[in-house]
Amino acid sequence: AWEPEQPLPHAQTNTLDDELLEMDEVIAAIDGHEHHSIETVVCNTDRATGSRIAGVVAKKHGNRGWEGSLHVRFTGCAGQSFGAFCLGGLDLEVRGDANDYVGKSLHGGRIRILPGADAAGRFALDDGFAPSFTPSDCSIVGNTCLYGATGGKFFGYGRAGERFCVRNSNAQAVIEG
């Protein structure tokens, strides 16, 4: 049988998750069961953000053995499948919006999607600031969020697309639209 000289690369390389998994805070949280918070920018081409982090946690600690925590605050528009396969201890927050399939197969942890900043750089809910628009009238996540979720929590400050929480088996979800 033919074998390539070098293993073929993963279809997606140099992803946002790959960058996050190289950060000292993320490594310490996962390997040392520590508690860390980080902030970064996300864009709609960053697909399945958070899933590789969840995969590394599961590989090292199983789906319930991790005692650390990692809060990642993203600013921008998250791509498809943001927070897929999220596990307990992961707290993924987006200040902006997110595409389809947010929280697909969510198993634990928490996902929060909040409106982005206004022209002055102020975010909804920061120090009592209220945006000039009504978040519950605006879409914040796309279609088919929490598909196949079995645990965890989801909070969306706005409207969701169609098929929200379809095939949900135990996740808790709040959408304000």
C-alpha positions in Angstrom: 0.0 0.0 0.0 1.2 3.5 -0.8 2.1 5.7 2.1 2.9 9.4 1.8 6.4 10.5 2.9 4.9 12.9 5.4 1.6 12.9 7.1 -1.0 15.0 5.4 -1.8 18.2 7.4 -5.1 18.7 9.0 -7.6 20.5 6.7 -7.5 23.5 8.9 -4.2 24.7 10.1 -3.1 27.8 11.9 -6.6 28.3 13.4 -7.5 30.6 16.3 -7.7 27.6 18.5 -4.1 26.7 17.5 -3.0 30.2 18.5 -4.9 30.0 21.8 -3.5 26.5 22.7 0.1 28.0 22.4 -0.6 30.7 25.0 1.0 30.2 28.5 -2.3 31.0 30.3 -4.2 28.3 28.3 -1.5 25.7 28.8 -1.4 26.4 32.5 -5.2 26.2 32.8 -5.4 22.9 30.9 -2.2 21.2 32.2 -2.2 22.6 35.8 -5.9 22.8 36.5 -5.5 26.5 36.9 -8.0 29.3 36.4 -7.3 31.9 33.7 -9.0 34.6 31.6 -7.9 35.9 28.2 -9.2 38.2 25.6 -8.8 38.0 21.8 -10.4 38.9 18.5 -12.6 36.5 16.5 -13.8 36.7 12.9 -16.3 34.8 10.9 -13.6 32.7 9.2 -12.6 31.3 12.6 -14.7 28.1 12.4 -15.4 25.8 15.3 -13.5 28.1 17.7 -13.2 26.4 21.1 -13.6 22.9 19.8 -9.9 22.1 19.7 -9.5 23.5 23.2 -12.3 21.2 24.4 -10.6 18.3 22.5 -7.3 18.9 24.3 -9.0 19.1 27.6 -11.0 15.9 27.0 -7.8 14.0 25.7 -5.9 15.0 28.9 -8.6 14.8 31.5 -11.7 13.1 30.1 -15.0 14.9 29.8 -15.4 15.5 33.5 -11.9 15.3 35.0 -10.7 18.8 34.4 -10.7 21.0 37.5 -9.3 24.2 35.9 -11.2 26.9 34.1 -10.7 29.1 31.1 -12.7 32.2 30.4 -12.1 33.5 26.9 -13.7 36.8 25.9 -13.8 37.2 22.1 -14.6 40.4 20.3 -16.0 40.2 16.8 -18.2 37.8 14.7 -17.6 34.2 15.5 -17.7 31.7 12.6 -19.7 28.5 12.3 -19.8 26.0 15.1 -18.4 28.4 17.8 -18.1 26.5 21.1 -18.8 23.1 19.5 -18.2 20.3 22.0 -17.6 22.7 24.9 -16.8 21.0 28.2 -17.2 22.0 31.8 -14.7 24.6 32.9 -14.8 26.5 29.6 -16.5 29.9 29.5 -16.6 31.2 26.0 -18.0 34.7 25.6 -18.4 36.7 22.4 -18.9 40.5 22.3 -20.4 40.8 18.8 -22.4 38.0 17.2 -22.0 34.4 15.9 -22.9 32.3 12.9 -24.8 29.0 12.7 -24.3 26.0 14.9 -23.1 27.8 18.1 -22.7 25.2 20.9 -23.2 22.2 18.7 -23.0 19.1 20.9 -22.4 21.3 24.0 -21.5 19.0 26.9 -20.7 21.5 29.6 -19.3 24.9 30.3 -20.9 28.2 29.3 -21.3 30.1 26.1 -22.4 33.7 26.1 -23.1 35.9 23.0 -23.6 39.6 23.7 -23.9 42.6 21.3 -20.8 44.2 20.1 -19.6 47.7 21.0 -21.3 50.9 19.9 -19.4 53.7 18.0 -17.9 54.9 21.3 -16.6 51.5 22.1 -19.1 50.8 24.9 -20.5 47.3 25.3 -24.0 46.3 26.5 -24.2 45.4 30.2 -20.8 47.0 31.0 -21.2 49.3 34.0 -25.0 49.6 33.4 -24.5 50.9 29.8 -27.6 50.3 27.7 -27.1 50.2 23.9 -29.1 52.6 21.6 -30.8 49.6 20.0 -33.0 46.9 21.6 -30.9 43.7 21.5 -34.0 41.5 21.7 -35.0 42.9 18.3 -31.7 42.0 16.7 -30.2 38.7 15.6 -27.2 37.6 17.7 -26.7 34.0 16.6 -27.5 32.1 13.4 -29.5 28.9 12.8 -29.4 25.5 14.5 -27.7 26.5 17.7 -27.2 23.9 20.5 -27.9 21.0 18.1 -27.4 17.8 20.0 -26.4 19.6 23.3 -26.3 17.3 26.3 -25.3 19.8 29.0 -23.8 23.2 29.7 -25.4 26.7 29.6 -26.0 29.1 26.7 -27.0 32.8 27.0 -27.8 35.0 24.0 -28.6 38.7 24.4 -30.7 39.0 21.2 -32.5 36.8 18.7 -31.6 33.4 17.4 -32.2 32.0 13.9 -34.3 28.9 13.2 -34.1 25.5 14.8 -32.7 26.9 18.1 -32.1 24.1 20.7 -33.3 21.4 18.4 -32.4 18.0 19.8 -31.3 19.5 23.1 -31.0 16.8 25.7 -30.0 18.7 28.8 -28.4 22.1 28.1 -29.9 25.2 29.6 -30.5 28.0 27.2 -31.7 31.6 27.4 -32.3 33.7 24.3 -33.8 37.2 24.6 -35.4 37.6 21.2 
